[in-house]
């Protein structure tokens, strides 16, 4: 009997870690920690003892931000995105203002109309801001 002859068992995995790369992983970790109402709680060194990854938990998920000197942000909207986050807030307008204060920028291209706003995080990667859902 081949694997195509047996009924497949559905998988039931859970996302336990979201990892993002940037030229400065600590800066990006601090940005998203502030956006999500927490603080960086873990730091991981490389083999030379240099801190290269920074993390925090939200619920059961770990958010990990890694430093890579070779990182280049996508040229959005022309380049495809390797990863994308959408964040929801009770007051999206106030959240957008605070995220801009924390280091985000707002690109001219806004495909969401009144449904969402695209911002670029401090590493240049796009993410979206929504009202509460």
TADA-V245222 format. One record per residue. N is the residue number from 0. PHI is phi in whole degrees, 0 to 359 (999 if undefined). PSI is psi as a letter, one per 30 degrees, with the letter a starting at -180 (999 if undefined). OMEGA is omega in degrees with one decimal (* if undefined). Layout:
n->N phi->PHI psi->PSI omega->OMEGA
n->N phi->PHI psi->PSI omega->OMEGA
This chain:
n->0 phi->999 psi->k omega->178.5
n->1 phi->266 psi->l omega->-179.1
n->2 phi->296 psi->f omega->178.2
n->3 phi->281 psi->f omega->179.7
n->4 phi->273 psi->f omega->-178.6
n->5 phi->265 psi->k omega->176.3
n->6 phi->296 psi->k omega->-179.3
n->7 phi->278 psi->k omega->177.1
n->8 phi->269 psi->k omega->-179.9
n->9 phi->294 psi->k omega->176.8
n->10 phi->276 psi->l omega->180.0
n->11 phi->220 psi->h omega->180.0
n->12 phi->288 psi->l omega->177.4
n->13 phi->231 psi->k omega->175.4
n->14 phi->286 psi->k omega->179.1
n->15 phi->247 psi->f omega->-179.0
n->16 phi->209 psi->k omega->171.9
n->17 phi->247 psi->k omega->-177.9
n->18 phi->242 psi->k omega->177.4
n->19 phi->231 psi->k omega->177.6
n->20 phi->249 psi->l omega->178.6
n->21 phi->199 psi->l omega->173.8
n->22 phi->297 psi->e omega->179.6
n->23 phi->230 psi->j omega->-177.5
n->24 phi->298 psi->e omega->-179.7
n->25 phi->294 psi->e omega->178.9
n->26 phi->300 psi->e omega->-178.6
n->27 phi->291 psi->e omega->177.1
n->28 phi->298 psi->e omega->179.2
n->29 phi->298 psi->e omega->179.9
n->30 phi->298 psi->e omega->-177.3
n->31 phi->289 psi->e omega->175.3
n->32 phi->299 psi->e omega->178.3
n->33 phi->297 psi->e omega->-179.8
n->34 phi->296 psi->e omega->-176.2
n->35 phi->259 psi->g omega->173.6
n->36 phi->75 psi->h omega->179.9
n->37 phi->219 psi->a omega->178.3
n->38 phi->226 psi->l omega->175.0
n->39 phi->297 psi->k omega->-175.8
n->40 phi->244 psi->f omega->-177.2
n->41 phi->223 psi->k omega->176.2
n->42 phi->228 psi->k omega->-176.8
n->43 phi->236 psi->k omega->179.9
n->44 phi->271 psi->l omega->171.0
n->45 phi->276 psi->a omega->-176.9
n->46 phi->294 psi->f omega->179.0
n->47 phi->260 psi->g omega->179.5
n->48 phi->89 psi->g omega->178.5
n->49 phi->277 psi->k omega->178.3
n->50 phi->294 psi->j omega->-176.9
n->51 phi->235 psi->f omega->178.8
n->52 phi->219 psi->k omega->-175.5
n->53 phi->223 psi->k omega->-171.5
n->54 phi->217 psi->l omega->170.6
n->55 phi->208 psi->l omega->177.8
n->56 phi->253 psi->k omega->166.6
n->57 phi->231 psi->j omega->-172.7
n->58 phi->63 psi->b omega->-179.8
n->59 phi->264 psi->f omega->-177.6
n->60 phi->267 psi->k omega->174.6
n->61 phi->262 psi->k omega->173.7
n->62 phi->251 psi->k omega->-174.4
n->63 phi->241 psi->k omega->-177.0
n->64 phi->237 psi->j omega->-172.1
n->65 phi->252 psi->k omega->176.9
n->66 phi->274 psi->k omega->175.2
n->67 phi->220 psi->j omega->179.4
n->68 phi->298 psi->f omega->-179.0
n->69 phi->271 psi->f omega->-177.2
n->70 phi->297 psi->k omega->172.4
n->71 phi->228 psi->k omega->178.6
n->72 phi->292 psi->k omega->176.3
n->73 phi->294 psi->k omega->176.4
n->74 phi->274 psi->i omega->-174.4
n->75 phi->276 psi->k omega->15.7
n->76 phi->263 psi->g omega->-177.1
n->77 phi->291 psi->e omega->-176.9
n->78 phi->275 psi->k omega->172.7
n->79 phi->292 psi->l omega->-178.7
n->80 phi->264 psi->k omega->177.4
n->81 phi->285 psi->f omega->-178.5
n->82 phi->200 psi->l omega->-177.3
n->83 phi->207 psi->k omega->176.4
n->84 phi->242 psi->k omega->170.8
n->85 phi->243 psi->k omega->179.3
n->86 phi->245 psi->k omega->179.4
n->87 phi->247 psi->k omega->-178.5
n->88 phi->225 psi->k omega->176.1
n->89 phi->300 psi->e omega->179.1
n->90 phi->238 psi->i omega->-175.2
n->91 phi->299 psi->e omega->-179.0
n->92 phi->296 psi->e omega->178.4
n->93 phi->295 psi->e omega->178.5
n->94 phi->296 psi->e omega->178.6
n->95 phi->301 psi->e omega->179.0
n->96 phi->300 psi->e omega->-179.7
n->97 phi->293 psi->e omega->178.6
n->98 phi->296 psi->e omega->175.9
n->99 phi->295 psi->e omega->176.0
n->100 phi->296 psi->e omega->-178.6
n->101 phi->281 psi->f omega->176.9
n->102 phi->124 psi->f omega->175.3
n->103 phi->287 psi->l omega->173.2
n->104 phi->232 psi->l omega->-178.2
n->105 phi->246 psi->j omega->178.8
n->106 phi->287 psi->l omega->179.4
n->107 phi->293 psi->e omega->-177.7
n->108 phi->285 psi->j omega->-177.3
n->109 phi->230 psi->i omega->-175.6
n->110 phi->285 psi->f omega->-174.8
n->111 phi->274 psi->f omega->-177.9
n->112 phi->58 psi->b omega->179.0
n->113 phi->265 psi->g omega->-177.1
n->114 phi->278 psi->e omega->178.8
n->115 phi->202 psi->l omega->177.7
n->116 phi->241 psi->k omega->174.9
n->117 phi->268 psi->k omega->171.5
n->118 phi->236 psi->l omega->173.0
n->119 phi->252 psi->k omega->178.7
n->120 phi->287 psi->l omega->-176.6
n->121 phi->301 psi->f omega->177.4
n->122 phi->270 psi->f omega->179.5
n->123 phi->94 psi->g omega->-179.3
n->124 phi->269 psi->k omega->-179.5
n->125 phi->289 psi->k omega->169.1
n->126 phi->212 psi->l omega->-176.0
n->127 phi->246 psi->k omega->177.7
n->128 phi->246 psi->k omega->-179.3
n->129 phi->238 psi->l omega->167.0
n->130 phi->287 psi->l omega->-179.3
n->131 phi->305 psi->k omega->-179.8
n->132 phi->244 psi->999 omega->*
